[in-house]
Amino acid sequence: KDNMQKNIPLKLLIATFSLTLLFTPAQADRSGVSAFVPDNQLVGEGRFKYLLWNIFDAKLYAPQGRWNPQDPYALSLNYLRNFSGAEIADRSIDEMEKGGANSVKLAQWRSKMEAIFPNVSPRTTITGIRDVKGRTVFLKNGRKIGIIDDSEFTDRFFAIWLGANSSNQKLRRQLIGMAN
């Protein structure tokens, strides 16, 4: 009986560790998406590389796996490297500027993103969601970290990856399910 009682904490520890492995940030992130994107299913996925470095893995989710830029959808970026929130905001602003965004708006958006975006390390997932009202909701590993209530921001932010003029057309095609 004493041996059995001594093994209970070990069995509990093993079970807890096993559940932790099963419940990865990507799974936690997708469960947070369901509150904003009903019946979300994977549309497409791809990896963003810069020169020799893997930067993040991206996945696009939409209702029934059909993406429409005017409907709710979620874009999850699972980071593979360390970045500061400020670096992520700066890179986003650079891409939106290439898309023709107004400099006054860019300054406002940079400030909002810097307040929302956390520093990331490998396995951190940041998800941007276009909600039914056209706002952008941000999640970190499935937990809401902020909202930017500006439909122009939403359109320009997601155009970085999903827009017809995205600087990475290969990733865009993979995400929207048109990769060949």
N, CA, C and O of each residue as an XYZ file, in Angstrom:
720
protein
N       0.829     -1.183      0.000
C       0.000      0.000      0.000
C       0.879      1.254      0.000
O       0.578      2.208     -0.717
N       1.961      1.271      0.792
C       2.846      2.438      0.830
C       3.498      2.681     -0.524
O       3.632      3.830     -0.945
N       3.910      1.611     -1.219
C       4.505      1.761     -2.541
C       3.536      2.384     -3.531
O       3.919      3.217     -4.351
N       2.264      1.969     -3.446
C       1.253      2.494     -4.350
C       1.053      3.993     -4.095
O       0.922      4.764     -5.046
N       1.026      4.412     -2.830
C       0.837      5.824     -2.500
C       2.035      6.660     -2.954
O       1.862      7.808     -3.363
N       3.236      6.106     -2.887
C       4.421      6.829     -3.327
C       4.414      7.031     -4.838
O       4.945      8.027     -5.330
N       3.819      6.097     -5.580
C       3.789      6.180     -7.038
C       2.700      7.110     -7.562
O       2.763      7.534     -8.716
N       1.711      7.435     -6.745
C       0.622      8.309     -7.189
C       1.150      9.675     -7.608
O       0.782     10.140     -8.687
N       1.993     10.350     -6.819
C       2.494     11.648     -7.286
C       3.293     11.538     -8.596
O       3.198     12.418     -9.451
N       4.066     10.477     -8.753
C       4.824     10.288     -9.976
C       3.883     10.098    -11.162
O       4.099     10.682    -12.224
N       2.841      9.285    -10.988
C       1.870      9.063    -12.063
C       1.147     10.365    -12.409
O       0.879     10.642    -13.579
N       0.838     11.152    -11.396
C       0.177     12.439    -11.619
C       1.101     13.380    -12.385
O       0.665     14.084    -13.296
N       2.366     13.389    -12.016
C       3.342     14.225    -12.702
C       3.482     13.816    -14.167
O       3.518     14.677    -15.047
N       3.561     12.522    -14.434
C       3.679     12.018    -15.804
C       2.430     12.379    -16.612
O       2.538     12.811    -17.760
N       1.259     12.206    -16.022
C       0.012     12.542    -16.717
C      -0.063     14.034    -17.022
O      -0.471     14.427    -18.115
N       0.328     14.859    -16.064
C       0.319     16.312    -16.273
C       1.278     16.702    -17.378
O       0.939     17.524    -18.230
N       2.468     16.128    -17.378
C       3.463     16.426    -18.418
C       2.938     16.000    -19.787
O       3.105     16.727    -20.767
N       2.309     14.836    -19.863
C       1.763     14.348    -21.134
C       0.690     15.285    -21.663
O       0.659     15.578    -22.858
N      -0.185     15.755    -20.795
C      -1.229     16.698    -21.215
C      -0.623     18.016    -21.676
O      -1.103     18.625    -22.632
N       0.421     18.451    -21.005
C       1.089     19.690    -21.402
C       1.656     19.567    -22.806
O       1.561     20.510    -23.591
N       2.240     18.427    -23.138
C       2.781     18.214    -24.479
C       1.676     18.203    -25.531
O       1.862     18.699    -26.642
N       0.536     17.639    -25.176
C      -0.575     17.581    -26.120
C      -1.191     18.950    -26.348
O      -1.651     19.240    -27.453
N      -1.211     19.794    -25.332
C      -1.859     21.099    -25.425
C      -0.818     22.154    -25.742
O      -0.428     22.941    -24.880
N      -0.374     22.160    -26.989
C       0.675     23.079    -27.431
C       0.113     24.471    -27.628
O      -1.107     24.621    -27.698
N       0.960     25.515    -27.723
C       0.465     26.860    -27.982
C      -0.393     26.954    -29.232
O      -1.376     27.695    -29.239
N      -0.051     26.225    -30.293
C      -0.849     26.290    -31.514
C      -2.267     25.807    -31.254
O      -3.218     26.385    -31.779
N      -2.428     24.746    -30.444
C      -3.766     24.266    -30.123
C      -4.488     25.270    -29.240
O      -5.679     25.516    -29.436
N      -3.801     25.846    -28.285
C      -4.422     26.852    -27.425
C      -4.848     28.041    -28.264
O      -5.919     28.610    -28.052
N      -4.009     28.414    -29.216
C      -4.313     29.550    -30.074
C      -5.565     29.298    -30.891
O      -6.418     30.181    -30.992
N      -5.697     28.132    -31.468
C      -6.864     27.833    -32.299
C      -8.131     27.853    -31.468
O      -9.177     28.278    -31.958
N      -8.067     27.407    -30.227
C      -9.270     27.430    -29.398
C      -9.684     28.868    -29.112
O     -10.879     29.141    -29.003
N      -8.742     29.791    -28.987
C      -9.077     31.197    -28.794
C      -9.702     31.814    -30.034
O     -10.489     32.755    -29.935
N      -9.355     31.289    -31.196
C      -9.877     31.787    -32.465
C     -11.372     31.507    -32.584
O     -12.105     32.308    -33.166
N     -11.830     30.391    -32.045
C     -13.228     29.978    -32.196
C     -14.231     31.015    -31.694
O     -15.355     31.077    -32.192
N     -13.843     31.819    -30.728
C     -14.748     32.849    -30.218
C     -15.013     33.932    -31.270
O     -16.031     34.621    -31.203
N     -14.111     34.084    -32.232
C     -14.227     35.142    -33.234
C     -14.488     34.626    -34.646
O     -15.073     35.326    -35.473
N     -14.053     33.403    -34.914
C     -14.201     32.811    -36.249
C     -14.885     31.460    -36.088
O     -14.221     30.440    -35.902
N     -16.228     31.456    -36.161
C     -16.943     30.199    -35.956
C     -16.616     29.171    -37.034
O     -16.345     29.521    -38.182
N     -16.645     27.923    -36.654
C     -16.372     26.803    -37.555
C     -15.081     27.012    -38.337
O     -15.013     26.718    -39.531
N     -14.044     27.528    -37.644
C     -12.784     27.801    -38.336
C     -12.074     26.508    -38.702
O     -11.959     25.573    -37.909
N     -11.608     26.503    -39.930
C     -10.843     25.380    -40.449
C      -9.647     25.935    -41.210
O      -9.678     27.061    -41.705
N      -8.616     25.147    -41.295
C      -7.396     25.562    -41.968
C      -7.655     25.798    -43.453
O      -8.207     24.941    -44.144
N      -7.248     26.976    -43.935
C      -7.315     27.304    -45.359
C      -5.985     26.922    -46.007
O      -5.954     26.250    -47.037
N      -4.882     27.363    -45.383
C      -3.560     27.072    -45.916
C      -2.487     27.418    -44.904
O      -2.755     28.062    -43.890
N      -1.269     26.986    -45.189
C      -0.156     27.237    -44.281
C       1.143     27.302    -45.052
O       1.261     26.779    -46.160
N       2.125     27.963    -44.434
C       3.430     28.074    -45.066
C       4.455     28.588    -44.081
O       4.120     29.007    -42.973
N       5.701     28.553    -44.495
C       6.798     29.024    -43.653
C       7.407     30.275    -44.289
O       7.649     30.325    -45.495
N       7.649     31.285    -43.443
C       8.323     32.497    -43.902
C       9.796     32.375    -43.543
O      10.159     32.155    -42.388
N      10.643     32.525    -44.576
C      12.092     32.483    -44.397
C      12.665     33.802    -44.867
O      12.143     34.423    -45.793
N      13.737     34.225    -44.228
C      14.469     35.398    -44.672
C      15.922     34.975    -44.838
O      16.596     34.632    -43.867
N      16.392     35.003    -46.069
C      17.705     34.487    -46.417
C      17.811     33.047    -45.937
O      17.112     32.179    -46.461
N      18.667     32.766    -44.954
C      18.840     31.395    -44.471
C      18.036     31.089    -43.210
O      18.059     29.959    -42.722
N      17.326     32.083    -42.679
C      16.663     31.929    -41.386
C      15.182     31.639    -41.527
O      14.476     32.285    -42.301
N      14.722     30.651    -40.763
C      13.288     30.406    -40.640
C      12.750     31.396    -39.617
O      13.246     31.451    -38.492
N      11.745     32.178    -39.991
C      11.219     33.236    -39.127
C       9.949     32.785    -38.404
O       9.873     32.863    -37.178
N       8.950     32.314    -39.159
C       7.723     31.829    -38.535
C       6.994     30.879    -39.468
O       7.210     30.876    -40.680
N       6.119     30.068    -38.868
C       5.180     29.248    -39.616
C       3.832     29.955    -39.521
O       3.423     30.375    -38.439
N       3.149     30.086    -40.645
C       1.879     30.810    -40.692
C       0.748     29.856    -41.071
O       0.927     28.946    -41.880
N      -0.421     30.085    -40.469
C      -1.623     29.313    -40.791
C      -2.799     30.276    -40.872
O      -2.965     31.156    -40.027
N      -3.609     30.090    -41.904
C      -4.809     30.897    -42.086
C      -6.028     30.023    -41.832
O      -6.158     28.936    -42.396
N      -6.922     30.513    -40.971
C      -8.163     29.821    -40.639
C      -9.345     30.695    -41.031
O      -9.328     31.911    -40.838
N     -10.381     30.051    -41.587
C     -11.603     30.764    -41.961
C     -12.783     29.800    -41.796
O     -12.591     28.586    -41.720
N     -14.001     30.346    -41.741
C     -15.165     29.462    -41.626
C     -15.198     28.443    -42.765
O     -15.057     28.801    -43.934
N     -15.383     27.197    -42.415
C     -15.405     26.074    -43.355
C     -14.160     26.015    -44.247
O     -14.191     25.385    -45.304
N     -13.071     26.663    -43.833
C     -11.841     26.622    -44.609
C     -11.886     27.434    -45.891
O     -11.090     27.211    -46.803
N     -12.834     28.391    -45.963
C     -12.969     29.246    -47.156
C     -12.695     30.691    -46.772
O     -13.476     31.306    -46.047
N     -11.582     31.231    -47.261
C     -11.182     32.594    -46.920
C     -11.865     33.616    -47.815
O     -11.877     33.480    -49.038
N     -12.430     34.631    -47.193
C     -12.975     35.800    -47.873
C     -12.467     36.990    -47.073
O     -12.691     37.044    -45.864
N     -11.784     37.954    -47.711
C     -11.194     39.058    -46.955
C     -12.207     39.935    -46.222
O     -11.822     40.725    -45.359
N     -13.490     39.812    -46.547
C     -14.519     40.621    -45.888
C     -15.196     39.887    -44.724
O     -15.987     40.480    -43.991
N     -14.890     38.621    -44.561
C     -15.476     37.815    -43.487
C     -14.444     37.604    -42.384
O     -13.258     37.853    -42.596
N     -14.876     37.153    -41.216
C     -13.905     36.856    -40.151
C     -12.917     35.763    -40.584
O     -13.277     34.814    -41.281
N     -11.680     35.926    -40.153
C     -10.643     34.919    -40.382
C      -9.529     35.165    -39.376
O      -9.493     36.201    -38.712
N      -8.629     34.211    -39.274
C      -7.513     34.319    -38.325
C      -6.224     33.895    -39.001
O      -6.175     32.890    -39.710
N      -5.173     34.687    -38.767
C      -3.841     34.377    -39.272
C      -2.933     34.180    -38.069
O      -2.684     35.114    -37.306
N      -2.438     32.954    -37.906
C      -1.562     32.618    -36.778
C      -0.123     32.520    -37.247
O       0.185     31.846    -38.230
N       0.757     33.209    -36.523
C       2.190     33.149    -36.795
C       2.867     32.494    -35.597
O       2.873     33.045    -34.496
N       3.431     31.327    -35.821
C       4.153     30.607    -34.783
C       5.635     30.911    -34.992
O       6.263     30.398    -35.918
N       6.178     31.747    -34.124
C       7.550     32.237    -34.293
C       8.577     31.146    -34.043
O       8.397     30.280    -33.187
N       9.663     31.208    -34.816
C      10.750     30.240    -34.735
C      12.044     30.882    -34.240
O      13.067     30.209    -34.107
N      11.993     32.196    -33.966
C      13.151     32.969    -33.511
C      12.682     33.983    -32.475
O      11.483     34.202    -32.300
N      13.637     34.594    -31.796
C      13.341     35.653    -30.823
C      13.203     37.000    -31.533
O      14.020     37.354    -32.383
N      12.156     37.745    -31.170
C      11.959     39.106    -31.664
C      11.317     39.922    -30.559
O      10.545     39.403    -29.753
N      11.645     41.208    -30.532
C      10.958     42.100    -29.597
C       9.636     42.530    -30.223
O       9.479     42.502    -31.443
N       8.700     42.922    -29.387
C       7.435     43.437    -29.887
C       7.642     44.652    -30.775
O       6.934     44.834    -31.765
N       8.617     45.485    -30.419
C       8.921     46.677    -31.221
C       9.425     46.279    -32.614
O       9.075     46.927    -33.600
N      10.243     45.221    -32.707
C      10.723     44.763    -34.016
C       9.562     44.278    -34.884
O       9.525     44.543    -36.086
N       8.626     43.574    -34.275
C       7.470     43.080    -35.019
C       6.629     44.263    -35.504
O       6.187     44.281    -36.653
N       6.411     45.239    -34.641
C       5.648     46.435    -35.027
C       6.356     47.180    -36.154
O       5.718     47.586    -37.125
N       7.666     47.361    -36.034
C       8.428     48.081    -37.068
C       8.342     47.374    -38.419
O       8.137     48.019    -39.447
N       8.497     46.072    -38.417
C       8.427     45.312    -39.673
C       7.033     45.420    -40.282
O       6.892     45.541    -41.499
N       6.006     45.377    -39.438
C       4.626     45.514    -39.918
C       4.417     46.883    -40.545
O       3.809     47.000    -41.609
N       4.918     47.909    -39.889
C       4.797     49.274    -40.411
C       5.524     49.408    -41.742
O       4.994     50.015    -42.673
N       6.731     48.851    -41.850
C       7.477     48.897    -43.112
C       6.659     48.302    -44.254
O       6.598     48.866    -45.346
N       6.038     47.167    -43.992
C       5.246     46.502    -45.032
C       3.985     47.300    -45.371
O       3.607     47.386    -46.539
N       3.334     47.883    -44.367
C       2.136     48.681    -44.638
C       2.495     49.955    -45.400
O       1.723     50.431    -46.232
N       3.660     50.493    -45.107
C       4.129     51.691    -45.815
C       4.352     51.372    -47.300
O       4.005     52.176    -48.164
N       4.927     50.207    -47.594
C       5.101     49.774    -48.985
C       3.751     49.668    -49.687
O       3.657     49.867    -50.898
N       2.710     49.354    -48.925
C       1.364     49.234    -49.472
C       0.659     50.570    -49.647
O      -0.490     50.614    -50.087
N       1.348     51.672    -49.301
C       0.787     52.994    -49.545
C       0.023     53.623    -48.396
O      -0.733     54.572    -48.606
N       0.203     53.115    -47.188
C      -0.518     53.684    -46.041
C      -0.023     55.091    -45.723
O       1.151     55.404    -45.925
N      -0.906     55.920    -45.234
C      -0.662     57.314    -44.842
C       0.277     57.374    -43.641
O       0.118     56.604    -42.694
N       1.264     58.288    -43.673
C       2.280     58.354    -42.621
C       1.713     58.724    -41.249
O       2.225     58.258    -40.231
N       0.674     59.545    -41.203
C       0.052     59.896    -39.912
C      -0.584     58.654    -39.304
O      -0.424     58.383    -38.113
N      -1.305     57.901    -40.129
C      -1.928     56.659    -39.657
C      -0.857     55.657    -39.219
O      -1.011     54.987    -38.198
N       0.218     55.559    -39.987
C       1.285     54.615    -39.643
C       1.856     54.904    -38.267
O       2.127     53.975    -37.506
N       2.045     56.176    -37.935
C       2.577     56.544    -36.616
C       1.600     56.128    -35.514
O       2.016     55.643    -34.463
N       0.312     56.318    -35.755
C      -0.700     55.917    -34.760
C      -0.709     54.395    -34.604
O      -0.763     53.870    -33.492
N      -0.655     53.706    -35.734
C      -0.694     52.250    -35.698
C       0.554     51.674    -35.046
O       0.467     50.695    -34.304
N       1.713     52.266    -35.311
C       2.948     51.782    -34.679
C       2.803     51.838    -33.159
O       3.131     50.883    -32.456
N       2.315     52.954    -32.675
C       2.143     53.129    -31.231
C       1.208     52.067    -30.651
O       1.484     51.497    -29.595
N       0.106     51.807    -31.348
C      -0.852     50.796    -30.864
C      -0.249     49.395    -30.895
O      -0.424     48.615    -29.958
N       0.461     49.080    -31.976
C       1.068     47.743    -32.065
C       2.154     47.549    -31.013
O       2.257     46.481    -30.411
N       2.969     48.589    -30.792
C       4.017     48.466    -29.775
C       3.424     48.228    -28.389
O       4.028     47.547    -27.561
N       2.242     48.791    -28.136
C       1.580     48.578    -26.845
C       1.005     47.168    -26.724
O       0.843     46.656    -25.616
N       0.699     46.544    -27.852
C       0.065     45.218    -27.846
C       1.065     44.084    -28.007
O       1.013     43.100    -27.269
N       1.975     44.214    -28.968
C       2.847     43.091    -29.321
C       3.857     42.785    -28.223
O       4.593     43.665    -27.777
N       3.884     41.525    -27.792
C       4.874     41.110    -26.792
C       6.179     40.711    -27.473
O       6.225     40.540    -28.691
N       7.218     40.568    -26.694
C       8.434     39.928    -27.192
C       8.091     38.464    -27.416
O       7.303     37.883    -26.669
N       8.684     37.869    -28.443
C       8.389     36.473    -28.734
C       9.672     35.660    -28.738
O      10.765     36.181    -28.960
N       9.508     34.391    -28.490
C      10.595     33.421    -28.563
C      10.060     32.229    -29.355
O       8.862     32.163    -29.626
N      10.922     31.293    -29.727
C      10.425     30.137    -30.475
C       9.252     29.468    -29.760
O       9.265     29.281    -28.544
N       8.251     29.117    -30.543
C       6.998     28.480    -30.100
C       5.968     29.476    -29.581
O       4.903     29.058    -29.128
N       6.241     30.760    -29.629
C       5.218     31.755    -29.285
C       4.350     31.956    -30.525
O       4.863     32.157    -31.626
N       3.053     31.901    -30.337
C       2.126     32.114    -31.440
C       1.370     33.414    -31.222
O       0.744     33.620    -30.182
N       1.439     34.280    -32.212
C       0.643     35.497    -32.229
C      -0.383     35.328    -33.342
O      -0.030     35.012    -34.478
N      -1.640     35.536    -33.016
C      -2.707     35.414    -33.994
C      -3.399     36.753    -34.145
O      -3.777     37.396    -33.165
N      -3.555     37.155    -35.389
C      -4.359     38.325    -35.716
C      -5.680     37.833    -36.279
O      -5.709     36.961    -37.147
N      -6.763     38.391    -35.785
C      -8.098     37.966    -36.216
C      -8.844     39.161    -36.787
O      -8.915     40.217    -36.157
N      -9.397     38.995    -37.974
C     -10.327     39.978    -38.505
C     -11.688     39.537    -38.003
O     -12.209     38.503    -38.420
N     -12.267     40.334    -37.096
C     -13.552     39.933    -36.543
C     -14.706     40.422    -37.423
O     -14.485     41.095    -38.430
N     -15.915     40.084    -37.039
C     -17.104     40.400    -37.827
C     -17.301     41.913    -38.001
O     -17.958     42.337    -38.952
N     -16.748     42.727    -37.106
C     -16.874     44.187    -37.190
C     -15.723     44.829    -37.969
O     -15.692     46.050    -38.120
N     -14.770     44.018    -38.470
C     -13.638     44.547    -39.220
C     -12.498     45.023    -38.346
O     -11.566     45.663    -38.833
N     -12.562     44.717    -37.054
C     -11.471     45.069    -36.139
C     -10.414     43.975    -36.193
O     -10.661     42.872    -36.682
N      -9.228     44.304    -35.678
C      -8.183     43.293    -35.540
C      -8.028     42.966    -34.061
O      -7.747     43.840    -33.241
N      -8.213     41.709    -33.741
C      -8.051     41.202    -32.381
C      -6.762     40.395    -32.379
O      -6.541     39.565    -33.261
N      -5.914     40.639    -31.390
C      -4.652     39.910    -31.293
C      -4.679     38.960    -30.107
O      -5.149     39.303    -29.022
N      -4.159     37.745    -30.342
C      -4.022     36.732    -29.306
C      -2.554     36.329    -29.211
O      -1.836     36.294    -30.211
N      -2.136     36.033    -28.019
C      -0.826     35.411    -27.808
C      -1.099     34.049    -27.188
O      -1.652     33.960    -26.091
N      -0.715     32.999    -27.883
C      -0.949     31.621    -27.422
C      -2.391     31.417    -26.965
O      -2.646     30.756    -25.958
N      -3.329     31.991    -27.715
C      -4.749     31.770    -27.466
C      -5.409     32.747    -26.522
O      -6.624     32.678    -26.338
N      -4.662     33.657    -25.915
C      -5.234     34.627    -24.969
C      -5.220     36.021    -25.586
O      -4.216     36.452    -26.153
N      -6.340     36.715    -25.469
C      -6.453     38.045    -26.062
C      -5.472     39.007    -25.407
O      -5.383     39.095    -24.182
N      -4.724     39.741    -26.272
C      -3.751     40.716    -25.765
C      -4.051     42.133    -26.240
O      -3.419     43.084    -25.780
N      -5.009     42.286    -27.155
C      -5.351     43.629    -27.594
C      -6.236     43.652    -28.819
O      -6.392     42.654    -29.524
N      -6.819     44.832    -29.057
C      -7.696     45.055    -30.209
C      -7.330     46.395    -30.826
O      -7.070     47.365    -30.114
N      -7.310     46.444    -32.145
C      -7.204     47.717    -32.854
C      -8.496     47.862    -33.653
O      -8.750     47.123    -34.604
N      -9.296     48.828    -33.242
C     -10.629     49.043    -33.810
C     -10.541     50.071    -34.939
O     -10.934     51.226    -34.775
N     -10.022     49.632    -36.083
C      -9.824     50.509    -37.238
C      -9.810     49.603    -38.465
O      -8.844     48.874    -38.692
N     -10.879     49.650    -39.253
C     -10.986     48.746    -40.403
C      -9.889     48.986    -41.440
O      -9.483     48.050    -42.129
N      -9.401     50.224    -41.565
C      -8.300     50.475    -42.500
C      -7.029     49.772    -42.018
O      -6.296     49.188    -42.815
N      -6.776     49.833    -40.709
C      -5.636     49.090    -40.157
C      -5.785     47.611    -40.487
O      -4.845     46.973    -40.961
N      -6.974     47.075    -40.232
C      -7.213     45.650    -40.471
C      -6.886     45.282    -41.907
O      -6.172     44.312    -42.158
N      -7.406     46.056    -42.848
C      -7.159     45.755    -44.261
C      -5.669     45.814    -44.599
O      -5.142     44.927    -45.270
N      -5.004     46.857    -44.133
C      -3.578     47.024    -44.475
C      -2.690     46.032    -43.734
O      -1.703     45.549    -44.289
N      -3.031     45.728    -42.492
C      -2.230     44.789    -41.708
C      -2.262     43.400    -42.347
O      -1.211     42.800    -42.571
N      -3.444     42.893    -42.638
C      -3.533     41.547    -43.208
C      -3.049     41.487    -44.653
O      -2.672     40.419    -45.135
N      -3.056     42.633    -45.352
C      -2.539     42.669    -46.721
C      -1.040     42.346    -46.755
O      -0.512     41.947    -47.793
N      -0.366     42.517    -45.624
C       1.062     42.158    -45.561
C       1.255     40.715    -46.026
O       2.202     40.419    -46.755
N       0.374     39.829    -45.613
C       0.485     38.409    -45.943
C      -0.516     37.958    -46.997
O      -0.226     37.063    -47.791
N      -1.702     38.581    -47.005
C      -2.800     38.063    -47.807
C      -3.167     38.933    -49.005
O      -3.950     38.507    -49.854
N      -2.625     40.126    -49.087
C      -2.977     41.058    -50.157
C      -2.374     40.676    -51.502
O      -1.352     39.993    -51.576
N      -3.030     41.131    -52.561
C      -2.558     40.853    -53.919
C      -1.156     41.402    -54.160
O      -0.430     40.885    -55.009
N      -0.768     42.436    -53.428
C       0.562     43.030    -53.581
C       1.514     42.655    -52.450
O       2.495     43.358    -52.208
N       1.235     41.563    -51.762
C       2.110     41.096    -50.689
C       3.532     40.926    -51.217
O       3.732     40.507    -52.358
N       4.512     41.251    -50.386
C       5.906     41.106    -50.822
C       6.352     39.642    -50.852
O       7.437     39.342    -51.350
N       5.530     38.730    -50.328
C       5.869     37.309    -50.369
C       4.698     36.549    -51.004
O       3.841     36.000    -50.311
N       4.689     36.534    -52.332
C       3.582     35.916    -53.060
C       3.508     34.401    -52.864
O       2.419     33.827    -52.870
N       4.647     33.762    -52.692
C       4.637     32.306    -52.476
C       3.888     31.987    -51.176
O       3.021     31.114    -51.156
N       4.226     32.697    -50.093
C       3.540     32.469    -48.817
C       2.058     32.811    -48.948
O       1.208     32.083    -48.436
N       1.743     33.910    -49.627
C       0.339     34.297    -49.826
C      -0.434     33.159    -50.492
O      -1.505     32.778    -50.020
N       0.102     32.619    -51.583
C      -0.580     31.532    -52.293
C      -0.769     30.314    -51.388
O      -1.816     29.668    -51.424
N       0.245     30.003    -50.579
C       0.119     28.864    -49.659
C      -0.991     29.126    -48.644
O      -1.795     28.241    -48.354
N      -1.031     30.335    -48.109
C      -2.022     30.647    -47.070
C      -3.451     30.628    -47.597
O      -4.350     30.103    -46.939
N      -3.665     31.199    -48.781
C      -5.039     31.279    -49.284
C      -5.456     30.020    -50.038
O      -6.532     29.967    -50.633
N      -4.586     29.006    -50.004
C      -4.945     27.709    -50.574
C      -4.774     27.615    -52.085
O      -5.439     26.809    -52.735
N      -3.888     28.432    -52.648
C      -3.678     28.411    -54.103
C      -2.263     27.953    -54.465
O      -1.833     28.142    -55.603
N      -1.549     27.368    -53.539
C      -0.148     26.963    -53.787
C      -0.097     25.796    -54.754
O      -0.879     24.849    -54.664
N       0.831     25.887    -55.671
C       1.082     24.786    -56.617
C       2.551     24.691    -56.904
O       2.975     23.830    -57.675
